[in-house]
Amino acid sequence: MSLEGLFSEQTWALWGLLGTLLGTLLLVAALLWTGARVGEQARALWRSVRGQRAAVIAAVDEPGDPLVAQLAALTRVPAGVWAAFLPAFLSALAEGLDRALSGEEQAG
């Protein structure tokens, strides 16, 4: 094999393609690993705050509550709408998370 053959345009293209493939595979592996770690952290966070549902909902059920007032100031949605929406949304979210995590614990 000659020196010109080692550094030909086709060889460079092949190495570039292999490098791109390897980089893509490493990126996908890193994203999958990171996603798994984020999922674990989210589940651990939910397990630690699960018993605080009533306190969280009570903190956002009045138009004068700080979070509701801040959301109303940042958006064009009135505080009364936020005060009606957030308790229902957070209750549904909590129930969904409880179902998902309890099914996951039984399976695992």
C-alpha positions in Angstrom: 0.0 0.0 0.0 1.4 3.3 -1.0 1.5 6.5 1.0 -0.9 8.2 -1.5 -3.4 5.4 -0.9 -3.4 6.0 2.8 -4.2 9.6 2.4 -6.5 9.5 -0.5 -9.9 11.3 -0.6 -11.8 8.0 -0.4 -9.9 7.0 2.8 -10.6 10.3 4.4 -14.2 10.0 3.6 -14.4 6.5 5.0 -12.7 7.6 8.3 -15.0 10.6 8.5 -18.0 8.4 8.1 -16.8 5.9 10.7 -16.1 8.8 13.1 -19.5 10.2 12.6 -21.1 6.9 13.2 -19.1 6.3 16.4 -19.9 9.8 17.6 -23.6 9.3 17.0 -23.6 6.0 18.9 -21.8 7.6 21.8 -24.2 10.5 21.8 -27.2 8.2 21.8 -25.7 6.1 24.6 -25.0 9.2 26.7 -28.6 10.5 26.2 -30.1 7.1 27.2 -27.9 7.0 30.3 -28.8 10.6 31.2 -32.5 10.0 30.7 -32.4 7.0 33.0 -30.6 9.0 35.7 -33.1 11.9 35.4 -36.0 9.5 35.6 -34.5 8.0 38.8 -34.1 11.4 40.3 -37.7 12.4 39.4 -39.1 9.3 41.0 -37.0 9.8 44.2 -38.2 13.4 44.4 -41.8 12.4 43.9 -41.5 9.7 46.7 -40.2 12.3 49.1 -42.9 14.9 48.5 -45.8 12.5 47.9 -47.3 13.1 51.4 -47.4 16.9 51.0 -50.2 16.9 48.4 -52.8 18.7 50.6 -50.3 21.4 51.6 -49.3 22.0 48.0 -52.8 22.3 46.8 -53.8 24.6 49.7 -50.9 26.9 48.6 -52.4 27.5 45.2 -56.2 27.6 45.7 -56.7 31.3 46.3 -56.2 34.2 43.8 -54.0 36.0 46.3 -51.5 33.2 46.8 -48.0 34.1 45.8 -47.5 31.5 43.1 -50.9 32.3 41.6 -50.2 36.1 41.7 -46.8 35.5 40.0 -48.4 33.4 37.2 -51.1 36.0 36.7 -48.4 38.7 36.4 -46.3 36.7 33.9 -49.2 35.7 31.7 -52.5 37.2 30.5 -54.5 34.6 32.4 -56.3 36.1 35.4 -55.4 35.0 38.9 -58.9 33.5 39.5 -58.4 31.2 36.5 -55.0 30.0 37.8 -56.5 29.5 41.3 -59.2 27.3 39.8 -56.9 25.4 37.3 -53.8 24.7 39.5 -55.5 22.6 42.3 -57.3 20.4 39.7 -54.1 20.0 37.6 -51.9 19.3 40.6 -54.4 16.7 42.0 -54.6 14.9 38.6 -50.8 15.0 38.2 -50.3 13.6 41.8 -52.9 10.8 41.2 -51.2 9.9 37.8 -47.8 9.9 39.4 -49.0 7.7 42.2 -50.6 5.2 39.8 -47.5 5.2 37.6 -45.0 4.8 40.4 -47.1 2.2 42.4 -47.4 0.1 39.2 -43.7 0.5 38.6 -42.9 -0.6 42.2 -45.1 -3.7 41.9 -43.4 -4.7 38.6 -39.9 -4.0 39.9 
